[in-house]
Amino acid sequence: MEHYLYLAGLYKRKIDGIGEYIDVSMADVVNSFFNIEYQGFPASEEDILKGEKTFSTGLLPCYNVYRTKDGKFVSLGDLEFKFWNNFCLKINREDLIQKQYDISAVEELKEIFLEKTREEWMKMFKGVDTMFTPVYSPSEVSNDPQMKYRDIFDRERKILNLPVKFMKTTIEGEEKAPEKGENTSETLNELGYKEEEIENLKKDGII
């Protein structure tokens, strides 16, 4: 994003010969991610502050998270009509097509999703052009075929790998973070503690 801002400033300088001061706040950028959530905020501020459901947090039947028969969850994100239409046709509920934004249909969909397990729903929607996906637990995410293929996790060191992948550059010198207390003695030595003092601290359960 900052590259576009820099280019805009350079373009302005090219036009009028005057440079530009660019002020970018991280807080401003993060808040911009919630543009949809803030729509209509002044008119419904009290409801939002009380934690009422909103456009993208469970208010609509077409954009929601549903529990399945086996107690797991799936996510539906059919804000675009074509996706919602395909979803309704697949579950043989053409009567729901006109209820895409009808909040009264949420409860009915909850009951529908309880009829099958998450895996059964996933098999049913495989190849269907609709916004439908499982909601994974952390352990399921780490074992997902796509996550394994992308090498998201370093299982040996139990950390997330750097999300930036270089085609020709190799990053070297990465070390595993120390275990809790692993460097305590070394650190205390650097601070001037003697070995006898460190041993006493260990005996007393202080370290």
C-alpha positions in Angstrom: 0.0 0.0 0.0 2.8 2.4 0.9 4.3 2.0 -2.6 1.1 3.4 -4.1 1.3 6.4 -1.8 4.9 7.1 -2.7 4.1 6.9 -6.4 1.2 9.3 -5.9 3.6 11.8 -4.2 6.1 11.4 -6.9 3.5 11.9 -9.6 2.3 15.1 -7.9 5.9 16.4 -7.8 6.2 15.6 -11.5 3.0 17.7 -12.3 3.6 20.8 -10.1 7.1 20.5 -9.0 6.1 20.4 -5.3 6.8 17.4 -3.1 4.2 15.8 -0.8 4.2 14.9 2.9 2.7 11.4 3.4 1.3 10.6 6.9 0.4 6.9 7.3 -0.8 5.6 10.7 -0.9 1.9 11.4 -4.0 2.4 13.5 -5.7 4.2 10.6 -4.8 1.3 8.2 -6.0 -1.4 10.6 -9.3 0.5 11.1 -9.8 0.7 7.4 -10.1 -3.1 7.3 -13.4 -2.8 9.2 -15.0 -0.4 6.6 -18.0 -2.6 6.2 -18.5 -2.9 10.0 -18.5 0.8 10.4 -21.1 1.5 7.7 -24.1 3.1 9.4 -22.2 3.3 12.7 -23.5 6.8 13.7 -27.1 5.7 13.2 -26.8 2.4 15.2 -24.0 3.2 17.6 -25.8 2.0 20.7 -26.7 -1.3 19.2 -23.1 -1.9 18.0 -21.6 -0.9 21.3 -24.0 -3.4 23.1 -22.6 -6.2 21.0 -25.6 -6.6 18.7 -25.0 -8.8 15.6 -23.9 -6.9 12.5 -23.7 -7.3 8.7 -20.7 -9.6 9.0 -21.0 -11.1 12.5 -24.0 -13.4 12.3 -26.9 -11.1 11.3 -27.5 -12.4 7.8 -28.3 -16.0 6.7 -26.0 -15.7 3.7 -23.0 -14.6 5.7 -22.7 -16.7 8.9 -21.1 -19.6 10.8 -23.2 -22.7 11.3 -22.8 -25.7 13.6 -23.0 -29.1 11.9 -24.4 -32.5 13.1 -21.0 -33.6 14.6 -20.6 -30.4 16.6 -18.1 -28.8 14.2 -18.6 -25.6 12.2 -18.8 -24.4 8.6 -18.7 -20.9 7.2 -21.0 -19.5 4.6 -20.0 -16.2 2.8 -22.5 -15.8 0.0 -22.9 -12.0 -0.1 -23.0 -12.1 -3.9 -26.3 -13.3 -5.3 -24.8 -15.9 -7.7 -23.1 -17.7 -4.9 -26.2 -17.7 -2.7 -28.3 -18.9 -5.6 -26.0 -21.8 -6.2 -26.0 -22.7 -2.5 -29.8 -22.7 -2.4 -30.1 -24.8 -5.5 -27.6 -27.4 -4.2 -29.6 -27.9 -1.0 -32.8 -28.0 -3.0 -34.2 -25.0 -1.2 -35.2 -22.6 -4.0 -37.6 -21.0 -1.6 -34.7 -19.5 0.2 -33.2 -17.7 -2.8 -35.3 -14.6 -2.1 -34.3 -14.7 1.6 -30.6 -13.9 1.1 -30.7 -10.9 3.4 -33.8 -12.0 5.4 -32.6 -12.4 9.0 -35.6 -14.5 9.8 -34.0 -17.3 7.7 -31.0 -17.7 10.0 -32.7 -20.0 12.4 -34.0 -22.2 9.5 -30.5 -22.5 8.1 -29.2 -23.5 11.5 -31.6 -26.4 11.5 -30.6 -27.4 8.0 -26.9 -27.5 8.8 -27.5 -29.8 11.8 -28.7 -32.5 9.4 -25.2 -33.4 8.2 -21.7 -33.6 9.5 -19.1 -31.1 8.4 -17.4 -33.6 6.2 -20.7 -34.5 4.5 -21.3 -30.8 3.8 -17.9 -30.4 2.4 -18.3 -33.4 0.0 -21.7 -32.0 -1.0 -20.3 -28.6 -2.0 -17.2 -29.8 -3.6 -17.0 -28.2 -7.1 -20.0 -25.9 -6.4 -19.4 -22.2 -7.1 -20.3 -20.9 -3.7 -18.5 -19.4 -0.7 -18.4 -22.3 1.6 -15.6 -23.6 3.8 -15.0 -25.6 7.0 -14.0 -23.7 10.2 -10.9 -25.5 11.5 -9.5 -25.8 15.0 -5.8 -24.9 15.4 -4.7 -28.5 15.2 -6.8 -29.0 12.0 -5.2 -26.0 10.4 -1.7 -27.3 11.0 -2.7 -30.6 9.3 -4.5 -29.2 6.4 -3.0 -30.4 3.0 -2.8 -26.8 1.7 -1.0 -25.6 4.9 1.4 -28.5 4.6 2.1 -27.7 0.9 2.7 -24.1 1.7 5.0 -25.1 4.6 3.3 -22.7 7.0 4.5 -24.5 10.1 8.0 -25.5 11.2 7.0 -28.6 13.1 10.5 -29.2 14.5 10.8 -25.8 16.1 7.1 -25.5 16.6 6.8 -22.0 15.1 5.2 -20.4 12.1 7.5 -20.0 9.2 8.1 -16.6 7.5 5.1 -16.0 5.2 7.4 -14.4 2.6 8.9 -17.0 0.3 12.0 -16.1 -1.9 12.6 -18.0 -5.1 16.4 -17.5 -5.2 17.4 -16.3 -1.8 18.1 -18.6 1.1 17.6 -17.4 4.6 20.3 -18.8 6.9 21.1 -18.5 10.6 17.6 -19.0 12.0 17.7 -20.5 15.5 15.1 -22.0 17.7 13.8 -19.8 20.5 15.1 -21.0 23.9 13.0 -23.0 26.2 11.7 -21.4 29.4 14.7 -21.0 31.7 17.2 -22.4 29.2 19.5 -19.3 29.4 18.8 -18.3 33.0 22.2 -19.3 34.3 24.0 -17.8 31.4 22.2 -14.5 31.8 22.8 -14.4 35.6 26.5 -15.0 35.0 26.6 -12.0 32.6 24.9 -10.0 35.4 27.7 -10.9 37.8 26.2 -13.7 39.8 28.6 -16.5 40.9 27.9 -20.2 40.3 27.3 -20.8 44.0 24.7 -18.0 44.1 22.9 -19.4 41.1 22.8 -22.8 42.6 21.3 -21.4 45.8 18.6 -19.6 43.8 17.8 -22.9 42.1 17.5 -24.8 45.4 15.2 -22.1 46.8 13.0 -22.4 43.8 13.5 -18.9 42.8 14.8 -19.8 39.3 
